[in-house]
């Protein structure tokens, strides 16, 4: 009887942990990602410049494509293994983000989205990535 009681207690505990972790993952997926106001208003210094060397595309392929996919639909090879849903750049919600918000998200990351502050240390290069991903949002 004691073994059965211990088994049931253990089973309930493990079940509770599983349910809690599922709730945390679901909550994180539904939580909107809003950049701080100072970044939302940040002006893109290369907004109207032509990326002659295709820096944005090259960096996207190297750092972003595996999760965001070739065309930015959130269907990259690593996307299914992540706990958070990878956004589709063509979605209305994504298109509402300002360049500054996208720069913030690319720079600092959150949850499964890594920070690129060290991987792409040049601010201008991260701005080129912002410009490139906006071409995928069309």
C-alpha positions, 0 to 999 in steps of 0.5 A: 500500500505504501509503494502504491501511495508513493507511486501515485504521489510521484505520478501526480507530481510529474504530471503537475510539472508537465502541465505547468511547463506546457502552460509556461510555453503557451503563455510565452508564445502568446505574449506580445513582444513590444520593443521599448518606446525609444526603440520604436521611434528609432530611425533607420539610418540606412532606410533609403540606401541601396545595399550594394554589397547585399550585406542584409541578405548575406547576414540573414542567410547566415544567422536567420534563415535556419529559423525564419526560412528562405522567405521569412515565413517562420518555416526554417529547418530549426523552427519546429524544434523551438518552444516559441512560434517563429513569426511570419514576416508577411503577417499583418502583426509583423508588418506593423513593427517599426524599423526601430522595433525590428532593430531592437528585437534583432539586437537583444532577442528574447526566449528562443530568438537569440541576441545578435549584439555580439554575433553581428556587432556592427549596428549598421549591419543589423540595420541592413538585416532589418531592411532585408527582412522587410523585403521578405514581408511583402 
